[in-house]
Amino acid sequence: MMKPEEVDNSAWSILEAAANDPQSGFRFLNLCSVDQNDRPQARMVVLRRVDKLERLLEIHTDTRSLKWLELSQRPFATILGFCASSRIQLRLTGTVCLHPSGSDLADNAWSRLSAWTRSTYAGGPPGDESNQDEPVSIQAGAEVDGKAFFGVITFKAESLDWFQLQRVGNRRTMLDYDDLGVLIASRWVNP
């Protein structure tokens, strides 16, 4: 049986690889926040970067989105992912830091995006009504206009709930981290 420290190392290695592999089961994650009415909200996000030592996940978003507003008011979040092939679920809880356009982190991330990805930030605000009969087209220079609405969310994990479904003997462990990202507690729990 794996030790909790080995589970921790494996989980973060999987996340690190997912940030660079569009086919990974952990490339798309659920980001869960709480809205202004104290209602839970969940949405799919793309994992863009992982810092294993700091226990950080990086996500890109439109700063006009409700998730940006929700997280600016309540910087607490849960990130949930499940990989069907490995049958592993990762549930991380922690806090977020928002990096708007013009910040060093957002500008650096923007510089690495393709022109097509940049252009996705140039449309109307997320959630506004649109005419579905009209196809979305990318206009020349749109990627420049989108930069004003581009933001980066960094999520710092405080805990990781690792769960593996198996035909016999599901396994689950809880891991806790300090402010520096050091594993400070681990325990196997009933699944």
C-alpha positions in Angstrom: 0.0 0.0 0.0 1.2 3.5 -0.8 2.2 5.8 2.0 0.3 9.2 2.2 3.5 11.0 1.2 3.7 8.9 -2.0 0.0 9.6 -2.8 0.8 13.3 -2.3 3.8 13.2 -4.7 1.8 11.2 -7.2 -1.2 13.5 -7.1 0.8 16.6 -7.7 2.9 15.0 -10.5 -0.4 14.1 -12.2 -1.6 17.6 -11.9 1.7 19.0 -13.2 1.5 16.7 -16.2 -2.1 17.7 -16.8 -1.3 21.3 -17.2 0.8 20.4 -20.3 -1.3 17.6 -21.7 -4.7 18.6 -23.3 -5.6 14.8 -23.3 -5.1 14.4 -19.5 -8.2 13.5 -17.4 -7.2 16.3 -15.1 -6.8 19.0 -17.7 -10.4 20.2 -17.1 -11.4 20.7 -13.5 -14.4 22.0 -11.6 -13.8 25.3 -9.8 -16.3 25.8 -7.0 -17.0 29.1 -5.4 -19.9 30.8 -3.5 -22.0 33.6 -5.0 -23.3 36.7 -3.3 -26.5 34.8 -2.3 -24.4 32.2 -0.5 -25.2 29.6 -3.2 -22.5 27.2 -4.3 -21.4 27.7 -7.9 -19.3 25.2 -10.0 -17.8 25.5 -13.5 -15.3 23.8 -15.6 -11.9 25.5 -16.0 -8.7 24.6 -17.8 -5.7 23.9 -15.7 -2.9 26.0 -17.2 0.1 25.7 -14.8 1.0 23.9 -11.6 3.7 24.7 -9.0 4.1 21.5 -7.1 6.4 23.0 -4.4 4.1 25.9 -3.7 0.9 23.8 -4.1 -0.4 26.3 -6.7 -2.8 25.8 -9.6 -3.1 28.5 -12.3 -6.4 29.1 -14.2 -7.1 31.8 -16.8 -10.4 33.6 -17.0 -12.3 36.7 -18.2 -12.3 39.3 -15.4 -15.9 40.2 -16.3 -17.1 36.7 -15.3 -19.2 35.9 -12.3 -16.5 33.6 -10.9 -14.0 36.6 -10.9 -16.6 38.7 -8.9 -17.4 35.8 -6.6 -13.8 35.0 -5.8 -12.9 38.7 -5.3 -15.6 38.8 -2.6 -14.8 35.4 -1.1 -11.4 34.1 -2.0 -12.1 30.5 -0.8 -12.6 27.7 -3.4 -12.7 24.0 -4.0 -11.2 22.4 -7.1 -12.5 19.0 -8.1 -11.2 16.7 -10.8 -11.8 13.1 -11.8 -9.9 10.9 -14.3 -12.0 8.1 -15.6 -9.0 6.0 -16.8 -7.2 6.1 -13.4 -10.4 6.3 -11.4 -8.8 8.9 -9.2 -10.7 11.9 -7.8 -8.8 14.9 -6.4 -10.6 17.5 -4.3 -8.5 20.4 -3.2 -9.6 23.2 -0.9 -7.8 26.5 -0.5 -7.7 30.2 -1.3 -7.3 32.1 -4.5 -5.4 35.2 -5.6 -6.6 37.2 -8.5 -4.2 38.7 -11.0 -5.9 41.2 -13.4 -4.6 42.4 -16.8 -1.5 44.6 -16.2 -0.2 42.4 -13.4 3.1 40.7 -14.1 1.6 37.2 -13.9 -1.3 38.0 -16.2 0.9 39.8 -18.7 3.4 36.9 -18.7 0.6 34.3 -19.2 -1.0 36.4 -22.0 2.3 36.5 -23.9 2.2 32.7 -24.0 -1.3 32.4 -25.4 -2.1 31.7 -29.1 -3.8 34.4 -31.1 -7.0 32.3 -31.2 -7.1 31.9 -27.4 -6.4 35.6 -26.9 -9.4 36.4 -29.2 -11.8 34.5 -27.0 -11.5 37.2 -24.4 -12.5 40.0 -26.9 -16.2 39.1 -27.1 -19.0 40.3 -24.8 -19.0 39.7 -21.1 -19.5 36.0 -20.1 -23.2 35.3 -19.4 -24.6 38.2 -21.5 -27.2 37.3 -24.1 -26.0 36.5 -27.6 -27.6 35.6 -30.9 -26.8 31.9 -31.3 -27.8 32.1 -35.0 -24.7 34.1 -35.7 -21.4 32.2 -35.6 -18.7 33.6 -33.5 -16.0 35.0 -35.7 -12.5 36.1 -34.9 -11.7 39.6 -36.1 -8.3 41.0 -36.9 -6.8 42.6 -33.8 -9.3 41.0 -31.5 -6.6 39.4 -29.4 -5.3 42.8 -28.5 -8.7 44.0 -27.4 -9.2 40.9 -25.2 -6.1 41.6 -23.1 -8.0 44.1 -21.0 -10.4 41.4 -19.8 -7.8 38.6 -19.3 -7.0 37.5 -15.7 -5.2 34.8 -13.9 -6.5 33.0 -10.8 -3.9 31.2 -8.7 -5.3 28.7 -6.3 -3.2 27.7 -3.3 -4.1 24.3 -1.9 -4.6 24.0 1.9 -5.8 20.4 1.7 -6.1 17.5 -0.8 -8.7 14.7 -0.5 -7.4 11.9 -2.7 -9.8 9.1 -3.6 -9.4 6.1 -5.8 -12.3 3.9 -6.9 -11.3 0.2 -7.2 -13.4 -2.9 -7.9 -12.5 -4.0 -4.3 -11.1 -1.7 -1.6 -11.6 1.9 -2.5 -8.9 4.1 -1.0 -9.0 7.6 0.4 -6.4 9.8 2.1 -6.6 13.4 3.4 -3.5 15.6 3.1 -3.0 19.0 4.7 -0.4 21.7 3.8 1.0 24.7 5.7 1.3 28.2 4.2 4.6 27.3 2.5 3.1 24.2 0.8 4.8 21.7 3.1 2.8 18.5 3.8 2.1 18.8 7.6 -0.6 16.1 8.1 -1.9 13.0 6.4 -4.2 10.2 7.2 -6.0 7.4 5.6 -9.8 7.6 6.0 -12.8 5.5 5.1 -13.8 6.1 1.5 
